[in-house]
Each structure stands twice: as structure tokens, then as C-alpha cells.
Amino acid sequence: MKNSIKVERAKKDLTQADLAKKVGVSRQTINAIEKGGYNLSIILALKLAEVFETTIEEIFQLEEKDW
């Protein structure tokens, strides 16, 4: 699954640690999400969307391999 977490963080001038604190996870989790190596919960996806003031669909996109 592709995501735009890194881009969204930059728009808000947030570090991985800043974002992690806002959504209640570790910095390592944010790093793993950005690299596409973490299957996050819908709750965490919703929290991220709220922090970035957007929708889940704007942040996360399925790739062909996800099917």
C-alpha cells in the first residue's frame, strides 16, 4: 500500500517523533508506515487522517500487489 505520510508530515512541519506522539505510537511505527512495511489499524489510519485534516483515501492508496 502506497502512502503520502512523509509528504503530509512535511506540509505540517512534523517530525516522525512529533507525529508519533500525536497519534500515540512510536517513531519506529511511523517510519515503518512510511516505508510501507506496516499494516496499520483503521483507528490509526483515522487518527492520521485527522491530524492531516484529510481523508484516509487521500493518504493511503492500494497497489496492484495488495489485491
Secondary structure, DSSP 4 states (H G I P E B T S, - for coil): -EE-HHHHHHHHT--HHHHHHHHTS-HHHHHHHHTT-----HHHHHHHHHHTTS-HHHHEE--GGG-
